[in-house]
Amino acid sequence: MNSTAKAANHSPALRLLGRALIAAFCVSIVAFALPFQPRSPNWGVLLSNRIVDEFPLILAGVALLRFSAMNDVRKANESDETDDTDALERDQGSRWISRISLIGIGLIALWQVILFFGILRDIDQQSASVLTQINQRASKLSELVQRAPDSAIQRLLQESRKTLGNKAAKPNTSPLQELSENIQKQTQISINTTYANTNQARFRLTKDTGRILLLCLIYGIALYGMASIL
């Protein structure tokens, strides 16, 4: 018995294994996606990451189905007594699964791009909101300080010195002026922290999106090869 015949004899087992891998992927993704929260960007990002992380199951399953179908077709072509109708149907079926998977990974990439811009907009809006609150709080505090009694100014001045540490303004003959400078420094520190957090959030989002899109491209090339070339 030659190698082609041996491979053909294993075709049913290969088809079963391929279908099992695809089914395992589907069950895992559906279970992870529950409960469905399509309006939640965070849910969408987590789901996208889970899909691309487990998509090799689809690749392996489709590859096994294509390999099994190709061997069935080859066996049918080499044997004059074998009806090749079933083999050709399995070949077309495996190609169809490859194309459906290719469309699916393309939709995941498109969905990720949409999520990227949506989450980026939310990050910018949250940052702008926090900055507005910081400036409003600083403005109100400055107004209150101007009308505060000396005892309250001294108390606030001591608190600001402890908070700022070596970043506090140099001692001044006017406690009010020193406190005002400390308020400005605290405000600037809060603004800088907000900008830093915003930049970190943007970087993480860009990194995750780039990773997902790159993997989608790699998976798409592999599926295209299995659907069109093999």
PyRosetta script that sets phi, psi and omega in degrees:
from pyrosetta import init, pose_from_sequence

init()
pose = pose_from_sequence("MNSTAKAANHSPALRLLGRALIAAFCVSIVAFALPFQPRSPNWGVLLSNRIVDEFPLILAGVALLRFSAMNDVRKANESDETDDTDALERDQGSRWISRISLIGIGLIALWQVILFFGILRDIDQQSASVLTQINQRASKLSELVQRAPDSAIQRLLQESRKTLGNKAAKPNTSPLQELSENIQKQTQISINTTYANTNQARFRLTKDTGRILLLCLIYGIALYGMASIL")
pose.set_psi(1, 127.5)
pose.set_omega(1, -177.6)
pose.set_phi(2, -81.3)
pose.set_psi(2, 175.2)
pose.set_omega(2, -175.2)
pose.set_phi(3, -65.7)
pose.set_psi(3, -33.9)
pose.set_omega(3, 179.3)
pose.set_phi(4, -64.5)
pose.set_psi(4, -42.9)
pose.set_omega(4, 178.7)
pose.set_phi(5, -64.6)
pose.set_psi(5, -40.4)
pose.set_omega(5, 178.0)
pose.set_phi(6, -61.6)
pose.set_psi(6, -45.1)
pose.set_omega(6, 179.4)
pose.set_phi(7, -63.1)
pose.set_psi(7, -39.0)
pose.set_omega(7, 179.4)
pose.set_phi(8, -64.3)
pose.set_psi(8, -37.5)
pose.set_omega(8, 179.1)
pose.set_phi(9, -63.5)
pose.set_psi(9, -26.3)
pose.set_omega(9, 179.6)
pose.set_phi(10, -90.4)
pose.set_psi(10, 0.4)
pose.set_omega(10, -175.6)
pose.set_phi(11, -57.4)
pose.set_psi(11, -45.4)
pose.set_omega(11, 179.2)
pose.set_phi(12, -58.6)
pose.set_psi(12, -40.7)
pose.set_omega(12, 179.2)
pose.set_phi(13, -66.9)
pose.set_psi(13, -38.9)
pose.set_omega(13, 178.8)
pose.set_phi(14, -65.8)
pose.set_psi(14, -40.7)
pose.set_omega(14, 178.0)
pose.set_phi(15, -64.0)
pose.set_psi(15, -41.6)
pose.set_omega(15, 179.9)
pose.set_phi(16, -63.4)
pose.set_psi(16, -44.2)
pose.set_omega(16, 179.3)
pose.set_phi(17, -64.2)
pose.set_psi(17, -42.4)
pose.set_omega(17, 179.0)
pose.set_phi(18, -61.6)
pose.set_psi(18, -44.2)
pose.set_omega(18, 179.0)
pose.set_phi(19, -65.5)
pose.set_psi(19, -36.7)
pose.set_omega(19, 179.3)
pose.set_phi(20, -64.3)
pose.set_psi(20, -40.8)
pose.set_omega(20, 179.0)
pose.set_phi(21, -64.6)
pose.set_psi(21, -42.4)
pose.set_omega(21, 178.4)
pose.set_phi(22, -65.1)
pose.set_psi(22, -41.1)
pose.set_omega(22, 178.4)
pose.set_phi(23, -64.8)
pose.set_psi(23, -39.3)
pose.set_omega(23, 178.7)
pose.set_phi(24, -62.1)
pose.set_psi(24, -40.3)
pose.set_omega(24, 177.3)
pose.set_phi(25, -61.8)
pose.set_psi(25, -47.6)
pose.set_omega(25, -177.3)
pose.set_phi(26, -62.3)
pose.set_psi(26, -44.3)
pose.set_omega(26, -179.8)
pose.set_phi(27, -64.4)
pose.set_psi(27, -42.5)
pose.set_omega(27, -179.1)
pose.set_phi(28, -63.2)
pose.set_psi(28, -43.0)
pose.set_omega(28, -178.2)
pose.set_phi(29, -69.3)
pose.set_psi(29, -43.0)
pose.set_omega(29, 179.6)
pose.set_phi(30, -63.6)
pose.set_psi(30, -42.2)
pose.set_omega(30, 179.3)
pose.set_phi(31, -64.3)
pose.set_psi(31, -39.2)
pose.set_omega(31, 179.7)
pose.set_phi(32, -68.7)
pose.set_psi(32, -34.4)
pose.set_omega(32, -175.4)
pose.set_phi(33, -74.8)
pose.set_psi(33, -16.8)
pose.set_omega(33, 179.9)
pose.set_phi(34, -79.1)
pose.set_psi(34, 138.2)
pose.set_omega(34, -7.6)
pose.set_phi(35, -75.8)
pose.set_psi(35, 146.4)
pose.set_omega(35, -177.6)
pose.set_phi(36, -67.2)
pose.set_psi(36, 129.9)
pose.set_omega(36, 177.6)
pose.set_phi(37, -135.6)
pose.set_psi(37, 66.7)
pose.set_omega(37, -173.5)
pose.set_phi(38, -62.0)
pose.set_psi(38, -19.9)
pose.set_omega(38, -179.7)
pose.set_phi(39, -89.6)
pose.set_psi(39, -2.9)
pose.set_omega(39, -179.4)
pose.set_phi(40, -95.4)
pose.set_psi(40, 116.0)
pose.set_omega(40, 178.0)
pose.set_phi(41, -61.3)
pose.set_psi(41, -38.3)
pose.set_omega(41, -180.0)
pose.set_phi(42, -63.3)
pose.set_psi(42, -40.7)
pose.set_omega(42, 176.4)
pose.set_phi(43, -61.4)
pose.set_psi(43, -41.5)
pose.set_omega(43, -179.8)
pose.set_phi(44, -64.0)
pose.set_psi(44, -41.8)
pose.set_omega(44, 179.7)
pose.set_phi(45, -66.1)
pose.set_psi(45, -44.9)
pose.set_omega(45, 179.0)
pose.set_phi(46, -61.7)
pose.set_psi(46, -40.7)
pose.set_omega(46, 179.7)
pose.set_phi(47, -66.7)
pose.set_psi(47, -41.1)
pose.set_omega(47, 178.3)
pose.set_phi(48, -61.2)
pose.set_psi(48, -44.1)
pose.set_omega(48, 178.4)
pose.set_phi(49, -62.3)
pose.set_psi(49, -41.1)
pose.set_omega(49, -179.3)
pose.set_phi(50, -65.6)
pose.set_psi(50, -40.1)
pose.set_omega(50, -179.1)
pose.set_phi(51, -63.6)
pose.set_psi(51, -48.5)
pose.set_omega(51, -177.5)
pose.set_phi(52, -70.0)
pose.set_psi(52, -28.6)
pose.set_omega(52, 178.2)
pose.set_phi(53, -70.0)
pose.set_psi(53, -33.4)
pose.set_omega(53, -177.3)
pose.set_phi(54, -102.1)
pose.set_psi(54, 0.6)
pose.set_omega(54, -178.0)
pose.set_phi(55, -63.5)
pose.set_psi(55, -24.5)
pose.set_omega(55, 173.8)
pose.set_phi(56, -54.5)
pose.set_psi(56, -24.9)
pose.set_omega(56, 174.0)
pose.set_phi(57, -61.4)
pose.set_psi(57, -41.3)
pose.set_omega(57, 177.6)
pose.set_phi(58, -65.0)
pose.set_psi(58, -44.6)
pose.set_omega(58, -179.8)
pose.set_phi(59, -59.3)
pose.set_psi(59, -45.8)
pose.set_omega(59, -179.6)
pose.set_phi(60, -65.0)
pose.set_psi(60, -42.7)
pose.set_omega(60, 179.9)
pose.set_phi(61, -63.5)
pose.set_psi(61, -45.7)
pose.set_omega(61, 179.3)
pose.set_phi(62, -65.0)
pose.set_psi(62, -40.4)
pose.set_omega(62, 179.4)
pose.set_phi(63, -60.9)
pose.set_psi(63, -41.5)
pose.set_omega(63, 178.4)
pose.set_phi(64, -65.2)
pose.set_psi(64, -41.2)
pose.set_omega(64, 178.6)
pose.set_phi(65, -64.6)
pose.set_psi(65, -41.7)
pose.set_omega(65, 179.7)
pose.set_phi(66, -67.0)
pose.set_psi(66, -42.1)
pose.set_omega(66, 179.9)
pose.set_phi(67, -63.0)
pose.set_psi(67, -42.9)
pose.set_omega(67, 178.6)
pose.set_phi(68, -62.9)
pose.set_psi(68, -44.6)
pose.set_omega(68, -178.6)
pose.set_phi(69, -66.4)
pose.set_psi(69, -39.9)
pose.set_omega(69, 179.0)
pose.set_phi(70, -62.5)
pose.set_psi(70, -39.5)
pose.set_omega(70, 179.1)
pose.set_phi(71, -69.2)
pose.set_psi(71, -36.1)
pose.set_omega(71, 176.8)
pose.set_phi(72, -64.1)
pose.set_psi(72, -42.4)
pose.set_omega(72, 179.0)
pose.set_phi(73, -65.1)
pose.set_psi(73, -42.4)
pose.set_omega(73, -179.9)
pose.set_phi(74, -63.3)
pose.set_psi(74, -41.7)
pose.set_omega(74, 179.3)
pose.set_phi(75, -64.1)
pose.set_psi(75, -41.9)
pose.set_omega(75, -180.0)
pose.set_phi(76, -65.2)
pose.set_psi(76, -37.1)
pose.set_omega(76, 179.4)
pose.set_phi(77, -69.4)
pose.set_psi(77, -30.5)
pose.set_omega(77, -177.9)
pose.set_phi(78, -84.9)
pose.set_psi(78, -15.2)
pose.set_omega(78, -177.9)
pose.set_phi(79, -111.0)
pose.set_psi(79, 127.9)
pose.set_omega(79, -179.9)
pose.set_phi(80, -77.3)
pose.set_psi(80, -19.0)
pose.set_omega(80, -174.7)
pose.set_phi(81, -95.3)
pose.set_psi(81, -7.3)
pose.set_omega(81, -175.1)
pose.set_phi(82, -96.7)
pose.set_psi(82, 130.2)
pose.set_omega(82, 175.7)
pose.set_phi(83, -75.2)
pose.set_psi(83, 122.4)
pose.set_omega(83, -175.8)
pose.set_phi(84, -89.8)
pose.set_psi(84, 7.4)
pose.set_omega(84, -178.1)
pose.set_phi(85, -62.8)
pose.set_psi(85, -49.7)
pose.set_omega(85, -179.7)
pose.set_phi(86, -62.6)
pose.set_psi(86, -40.3)
pose.set_omega(86, -179.4)
pose.set_phi(87, -63.5)
pose.set_psi(87, -41.4)
pose.set_omega(87, 179.5)
pose.set_phi(88, -68.1)
pose.set_psi(88, -36.3)
pose.set_omega(88, 177.6)
pose.set_phi(89, -65.0)
pose.set_psi(89, -40.9)
pose.set_omega(89, 177.5)
pose.set_phi(90, -66.1)
pose.set_psi(90, -36.7)
pose.set_omega(90, 178.1)
pose.set_phi(91, -63.9)
pose.set_psi(91, -46.3)
pose.set_omega(91, 178.6)
pose.set_phi(92, -65.3)
pose.set_psi(92, -37.2)
pose.set_omega(92, 177.8)
pose.set_phi(93, -63.0)
pose.set_psi(93, -42.4)
pose.set_omega(93, 179.1)
pose.set_phi(94, -67.8)
pose.set_psi(94, -35.3)
pose.set_omega(94, 175.2)
pose.set_phi(95, -65.4)
pose.set_psi(95, -39.4)
pose.set_omega(95, 178.7)
pose.set_phi(96, -62.1)
pose.set_psi(96, -43.0)
pose.set_omega(96, 177.6)
pose.set_phi(97, -62.7)
pose.set_psi(97, -39.3)
pose.set_omega(97, 177.8)
pose.set_phi(98, -61.5)
pose.set_psi(98, -43.6)
pose.set_omega(98, -178.5)
pose.set_phi(99, -69.1)
pose.set_psi(99, -39.4)
pose.set_omega(99, 177.1)
pose.set_phi(100, -62.4)
pose.set_psi(100, -41.3)
pose.set_omega(100, 178.3)
pose.set_phi(101, -65.3)
pose.set_psi(101, -37.2)
pose.set_omega(101, 177.9)
pose.set_phi(102, -64.3)
pose.set_psi(102, -43.7)
pose.set_omega(102, 176.7)
pose.set_phi(103, -62.3)
pose.set_psi(103, -41.0)
pose.set_omega(103, -179.9)
pose.set_phi(104, -61.5)
pose.set_psi(104, -45.1)
pose.set_omega(104, -178.7)
pose.set_phi(105, -69.5)
pose.set_psi(105, -29.8)
pose.set_omega(105, 174.8)
pose.set_phi(106, -66.2)
pose.set_psi(106, -40.4)
pose.set_omega(106, 177.8)
pose.set_phi(107, -66.0)
pose.set_psi(107, -35.8)
pose.set_omega(107, 177.0)
pose.set_phi(108, -62.3)
pose.set_psi(108, -43.3)
pose.set_omega(108, 178.9)
pose.set_phi(109, -62.7)
pose.set_psi(109, -43.9)
pose.set_omega(109, 178.8)
pose.set_phi(110, -63.0)
pose.set_psi(110, -43.0)
pose.set_omega(110, 178.7)
pose.set_phi(111, -61.3)
pose.set_psi(111, -39.6)
pose.set_omega(111, -179.1)
pose.set_phi(112, -65.5)
pose.set_psi(112, -37.9)
pose.set_omega(112, 177.4)
pose.set_phi(113, -63.3)
pose.set_psi(113, -43.4)
pose.set_omega(113, 178.3)
pose.set_phi(114, -62.2)
pose.set_psi(114, -44.2)
pose.set_omega(114, 178.0)
pose.set_phi(115, -61.6)
pose.set_psi(115, -39.2)
pose.set_omega(115, -178.2)
pose.set_phi(116, -57.3)
pose.set_psi(116, -51.1)
pose.set_omega(116, -177.5)
pose.set_phi(117, -69.8)
pose.set_psi(117, -33.6)
pose.set_omega(117, 177.0)
pose.set_phi(118, -66.0)
pose.set_psi(118, -45.9)
pose.set_omega(118, 179.7)
pose.set_phi(119, -68.7)
pose.set_psi(119, -37.3)
pose.set_omega(119, 178.0)
pose.set_phi(120, -61.9)
pose.set_psi(120, -39.7)
pose.set_omega(120, 176.7)
pose.set_phi(121, -63.6)
pose.set_psi(121, -41.7)
pose.set_omega(121, 178.6)
pose.set_phi(122, -63.6)
pose.set_psi(122, -40.2)
pose.set_omega(122, 178.8)
pose.set_phi(123, -61.2)
pose.set_psi(123, -45.1)
pose.set_omega(123, -179.5)
pose.set_phi(124, -66.1)
pose.set_psi(124, -39.4)
pose.set_omega(124, 179.4)
pose.set_phi(125, -66.2)
pose.set_psi(125, -42.1)
pose.set_omega(125, 178.0)
pose.set_phi(126, -64.3)
pose.set_psi(126, -39.8)
pose.set_omega(126, 178.8)
pose.set_phi(127, -63.9)
pose.set_psi(127, -44.8)
pose.set_omega(127, 179.5)
pose.set_phi(128, -63.0)
pose.set_psi(128, -38.5)
pose.set_omega(128, 179.5)
pose.set_phi(129, -65.2)
pose.set_psi(129, -43.6)
pose.set_omega(129, 179.6)
pose.set_phi(130, -64.3)
pose.set_psi(130, -42.1)
pose.set_omega(130, 179.1)
pose.set_phi(131, -63.1)
pose.set_psi(131, -39.9)
pose.set_omega(131, 177.6)
pose.set_phi(132, -62.8)
pose.set_psi(132, -43.1)
pose.set_omega(132, 178.7)
pose.set_phi(133, -63.7)
pose.set_psi(133, -39.7)
pose.set_omega(133, 179.7)
pose.set_phi(134, -63.0)
pose.set_psi(134, -46.9)
pose.set_omega(134, -179.0)
pose.set_phi(135, -66.6)
pose.set_psi(135, -39.3)
pose.set_omega(135, 178.3)
pose.set_phi(136, -65.4)
pose.set_psi(136, -42.3)
pose.set_omega(136, 178.8)
pose.set_phi(137, -63.7)
pose.set_psi(137, -41.2)
pose.set_omega(137, 179.2)
pose.set_phi(138, -65.7)
pose.set_psi(138, -39.3)
pose.set_omega(138, 179.5)
pose.set_phi(139, -65.4)
pose.set_psi(139, -44.2)
pose.set_omega(139, 179.0)
pose.set_phi(140, -65.4)
pose.set_psi(140, -40.0)
pose.set_omega(140, -179.7)
pose.set_phi(141, -64.8)
pose.set_psi(141, -39.3)
pose.set_omega(141, 178.9)
pose.set_phi(142, -64.6)
pose.set_psi(142, -38.7)
pose.set_omega(142, 178.4)
pose.set_phi(143, -66.1)
pose.set_psi(143, -41.4)
pose.set_omega(143, 179.5)
pose.set_phi(144, -66.1)
pose.set_psi(144, -38.3)
pose.set_omega(144, -179.1)
pose.set_phi(145, -62.9)
pose.set_psi(145, -37.2)
pose.set_omega(145, -178.7)
pose.set_phi(146, -63.1)
pose.set_psi(146, -27.3)
pose.set_omega(146, -178.5)
pose.set_phi(147, -104.2)
pose.set_psi(147, -0.3)
pose.set_omega(147, -175.5)
pose.set_phi(148, -76.8)
pose.set_psi(148, 149.5)
pose.set_omega(148, 175.9)
pose.set_phi(149, -70.4)
pose.set_psi(149, 165.7)
pose.set_omega(149, -176.7)
pose.set_phi(150, -60.3)
pose.set_psi(150, -37.6)
pose.set_omega(150, -178.4)
pose.set_phi(151, -63.3)
pose.set_psi(151, -40.8)
pose.set_omega(151, 179.3)
pose.set_phi(152, -67.8)
pose.set_psi(152, -37.1)
pose.set_omega(152, 178.8)
pose.set_phi(153, -64.3)
pose.set_psi(153, -43.0)
pose.set_omega(153, 179.0)
pose.set_phi(154, -63.0)
pose.set_psi(154, -40.9)
pose.set_omega(154, 179.3)
pose.set_phi(155, -65.0)
pose.set_psi(155, -46.6)
pose.set_omega(155, 178.6)
pose.set_phi(156, -64.3)
pose.set_psi(156, -34.3)
pose.set_omega(156, 179.6)
pose.set_phi(157, -65.6)
pose.set_psi(157, -42.8)
pose.set_omega(157, 178.6)
pose.set_phi(158, -64.5)
pose.set_psi(158, -40.5)
pose.set_omega(158, 178.8)
pose.set_phi(159, -64.5)
pose.set_psi(159, -41.1)
pose.set_omega(159, -179.8)
pose.set_phi(160, -66.8)
pose.set_psi(160, -36.4)
pose.set_omega(160, 177.6)
pose.set_phi(161, -63.4)
pose.set_psi(161, -42.7)
pose.set_omega(161, 179.5)
pose.set_phi(162, -65.5)
pose.set_psi(162, -39.4)
pose.set_omega(162, -177.7)
pose.set_phi(163, -68.1)
pose.set_psi(163, -43.4)
pose.set_omega(163, -175.9)
pose.set_phi(164, -84.2)
pose.set_psi(164, -26.3)
pose.set_omega(164, -179.3)
pose.set_phi(165, 64.8)
pose.set_psi(165, -128.8)
pose.set_omega(165, -178.9)
pose.set_phi(166, -74.7)
pose.set_psi(166, -4.3)
pose.set_omega(166, 177.0)
pose.set_phi(167, -90.0)
pose.set_psi(167, -3.1)
pose.set_omega(167, -179.0)
pose.set_phi(168, -68.7)
pose.set_psi(168, 157.2)
pose.set_omega(168, 178.8)
pose.set_phi(169, -65.5)
pose.set_psi(169, 152.7)
pose.set_omega(169, 179.2)
pose.set_phi(170, -66.2)
pose.set_psi(170, 143.8)
pose.set_omega(170, -179.9)
pose.set_phi(171, -51.6)
pose.set_psi(171, 135.1)
pose.set_omega(171, -175.7)
pose.set_phi(172, -124.8)
pose.set_psi(172, 154.5)
pose.set_omega(172, 177.8)
pose.set_phi(173, -66.3)
pose.set_psi(173, -22.3)
pose.set_omega(173, 179.2)
pose.set_phi(174, -106.0)
pose.set_psi(174, 106.9)
pose.set_omega(174, 178.6)
pose.set_phi(175, -58.0)
pose.set_psi(175, -35.1)
pose.set_omega(175, -178.9)
pose.set_phi(176, -64.7)
pose.set_psi(176, -42.9)
pose.set_omega(176, 179.8)
pose.set_phi(177, -66.7)
pose.set_psi(177, -40.6)
pose.set_omega(177, 178.5)
pose.set_phi(178, -64.0)
pose.set_psi(178, -41.3)
pose.set_omega(178, 179.4)
pose.set_phi(179, -64.9)
pose.set_psi(179, -40.5)
pose.set_omega(179, 178.8)
pose.set_phi(180, -61.8)
pose.set_psi(180, -40.5)
pose.set_omega(180, 178.2)
pose.set_phi(181, -65.1)
pose.set_psi(181, -39.0)
pose.set_omega(181, 178.8)
pose.set_phi(182, -66.3)
pose.set_psi(182, -37.7)
pose.set_omega(182, 177.4)
pose.set_phi(183, -62.3)
pose.set_psi(183, -42.4)
pose.set_omega(183, 178.1)
pose.set_phi(184, -62.8)
pose.set_psi(184, -41.4)
pose.set_omega(184, 179.4)
pose.set_phi(185, -66.0)
pose.set_psi(185, -42.1)
pose.set_omega(185, 177.9)
pose.set_phi(186, -63.0)
pose.set_psi(186, -40.5)
pose.set_omega(186, 177.9)
pose.set_phi(187, -62.2)
pose.set_psi(187, -44.1)
pose.set_omega(187, -179.4)
pose.set_phi(188, -65.4)
pose.set_psi(188, -38.6)
pose.set_omega(188, 177.7)
pose.set_phi(189, -63.4)
pose.set_psi(189, -42.3)
pose.set_omega(189, 178.8)
pose.set_phi(190, -63.8)
pose.set_psi(190, -39.9)
pose.set_omega(190, 178.6)
pose.set_phi(191, -64.8)
pose.set_psi(191, -44.7)
pose.set_omega(191, 179.6)
pose.set_phi(192, -63.0)
pose.set_psi(192, -39.3)
pose.set_omega(192, 178.2)
pose.set_phi(193, -64.1)
pose.set_psi(193, -40.4)
pose.set_omega(193, 178.1)
pose.set_phi(194, -63.1)
pose.set_psi(194, -44.1)
pose.set_omega(194, 177.4)
pose.set_phi(195, -61.6)
pose.set_psi(195, -41.9)
pose.set_omega(195, -179.5)
pose.set_phi(196, -63.9)
pose.set_psi(196, -43.6)
pose.set_omega(196, 178.6)
pose.set_phi(197, -64.3)
pose.set_psi(197, -38.4)
pose.set_omega(197, 178.6)
pose.set_phi(198, -64.7)
pose.set_psi(198, -43.7)
pose.set_omega(198, 179.3)
pose.set_phi(199, -64.7)
pose.set_psi(199, -37.7)
pose.set_omega(199, 177.3)
pose.set_phi(200, -65.0)
pose.set_psi(200, -41.3)
pose.set_omega(200, 178.9)
pose.set_phi(201, -64.3)
pose.set_psi(201, -41.0)
pose.set_omega(201, 177.5)
pose.set_phi(202, -63.8)
pose.set_psi(202, -41.3)
pose.set_omega(202, -179.3)
pose.set_phi(203, -64.1)
pose.set_psi(203, -45.3)
pose.set_omega(203, 179.2)
pose.set_phi(204, -62.1)
pose.set_psi(204, -41.4)
pose.set_omega(204, 179.5)
pose.set_phi(205, -64.0)
pose.set_psi(205, -44.4)
pose.set_omega(205, 179.9)
pose.set_phi(206, -64.6)
pose.set_psi(206, -41.0)
pose.set_omega(206, 179.6)
pose.set_phi(207, -64.2)
pose.set_psi(207, -46.1)
pose.set_omega(207, -179.9)
pose.set_phi(208, -64.8)
pose.set_psi(208, -41.6)
pose.set_omega(208, -179.9)
pose.set_phi(209, -65.6)
pose.set_psi(209, -43.7)
pose.set_omega(209, 178.2)
pose.set_phi(210, -61.4)
pose.set_psi(210, -40.2)
pose.set_omega(210, 178.5)
pose.set_phi(211, -62.3)
pose.set_psi(211, -46.8)
pose.set_omega(211, -178.1)
pose.set_phi(212, -64.6)
pose.set_psi(212, -44.2)
pose.set_omega(212, -179.0)
pose.set_phi(213, -65.4)
pose.set_psi(213, -38.2)
pose.set_omega(213, 179.3)
pose.set_phi(214, -65.8)
pose.set_psi(214, -43.5)
pose.set_omega(214, 177.9)
pose.set_phi(215, -65.2)
pose.set_psi(215, -38.5)
pose.set_omega(215, 177.4)
pose.set_phi(216, -61.8)
pose.set_psi(216, -39.5)
pose.set_omega(216, 178.5)
pose.set_phi(217, -63.8)
pose.set_psi(217, -44.8)
pose.set_omega(217, 179.7)
pose.set_phi(218, -62.9)
pose.set_psi(218, -47.1)
pose.set_omega(218, 179.2)
pose.set_phi(219, -62.7)
pose.set_psi(219, -39.5)
pose.set_omega(219, -179.2)
pose.set_phi(220, -63.6)
pose.set_psi(220, -40.6)
pose.set_omega(220, 177.9)
pose.set_phi(221, -63.0)
pose.set_psi(221, -43.0)
pose.set_omega(221, 179.7)
pose.set_phi(222, -63.4)
pose.set_psi(222, -44.0)
pose.set_omega(222, 180.0)
pose.set_phi(223, -67.6)
pose.set_psi(223, -37.4)
pose.set_omega(223, 178.3)
pose.set_phi(224, -62.8)
pose.set_psi(224, -40.7)
pose.set_omega(224, 177.3)
pose.set_phi(225, -61.9)
pose.set_psi(225, -43.1)
pose.set_omega(225, -179.5)
pose.set_phi(226, -69.7)
pose.set_psi(226, -31.0)
pose.set_omega(226, -177.8)
pose.set_phi(227, -82.5)
pose.set_psi(227, -32.0)
pose.set_omega(227, -170.7)
pose.set_phi(228, -110.7)
pose.set_psi(228, -31.2)
pose.set_omega(228, -172.9)
pose.set_phi(229, -100.2)
pose.set_psi(229, -51.1)
pose.set_omega(229, -176.8)
pose.set_phi(230, -66.0)
pose.dump_pdb("model.pdb")
